Amino acid sequence: MIPLIPVVAGLAAVAAPAIVTAPILAVLGFGAAGPVAGSAAAIAQGVLGNVVAGSPFAIAQSAAMGGYGAAIVNGAVQGAALLVTGISSAECLISGCGRDEI
């Protein structure tokens, strides 16, 4: 039998990727009104200076603001979750899912 918790977590991330992306973006300091003062995002923006449209920083900030970046970031999380869930499920099926050997 496939371990239930990793599969459910992976499928939840596929169905609702914002449950993964929103907290990560918030912790990094990407806020709905722009980079949060004193955060990693604000420091990175200070180092980068003028942020180029379409750059990873711009995509992350757009995702936090609910713009075009949300589709990109959430799509990346969905793809990664599908990949990890598929690999772990296949590995479990091949190895016997920890069944006791006789």
N, C-alpha and C positions, 0 to 999 in steps of 0.2 A: 504494500500500500504506500502511496506517495505521502510524505510528511505534509500535513495539512497547513500548518502555520506559514511556512515559506511560500507555498502556492497561493494561499489566500492573500498574503501580503503583496506578492507579485501581481496578482490579478487586481487587487485594490489600487495599486499604483498605475496599472494600465487603465482602469476604469475612471479613476479620479486622480490624475497626476499632480494636481495642485496640493494634495495632502503631503506630497514630498517636496515639491518646489517652493511653495509659499514659506514654510518655516526656514528652509535653507537660505533663500533670498533675504528673508528678514534678519537672520543671524548675521549674514554678511553685511547688512546695512543698506540693502536696496529697498527703499520705501516707496509708498504710493505717491509721494510728493517729490521724490528724488533721493539721492544718497543721504542717509542719516548722519548728522554731524558727529564726528569722532569715530565713525565706524570704519571697518576695513574698506568698504566701498568709497567712503569719502577720502580716505588716505590714498587709495588707488587712483581716484580721479585727480587728486592733487599732484600725484607723481606723473600721471599721463598728460595732464594739462587738457588740451582741447581733444575731446573724445570724438573719434571718427564714427559716423553713422555706419551701422552694420557690424561694428566691432563686437567682440564678446562682451565688453563692458556695456555697450549700448543695448545689446540684446538682453542682457540680464536686467538692466534698469527698465527697459521696455516691458519685460515680463512682469516685474514687480508692479508696474503701473497699469497692467492689464492691456498693453498694446500688442503690436505684432510679435514681440519677443516671447509672449506667453505661448503661442503656438509652437515656436521653435524649441523653447526650453521644455515644455510639457511633452512635445513629441519625442524629444531625446530621452526623457525619463520613461515614457511609454515603451520605446524601443529597447532600452536597457532592461526594463522590468520583464518584458517578453523574453528577451535573450536569457537572462539569468534564471527566470522561472522554467523556461524550456530546458536549459542545460541541467539545472538541478533535478528536474523531474526525470530527464533521460538518465542521468547518472544514478538516480535512486532506482529506477526500473532495471537498469543493467546490473547494479550491484546487489539487488535484492532488498533494498530499503532497510537494511539493518536487521533482517530476519535472523533469528538464531539458527545456526547451522547444527545439524545433527552429526 
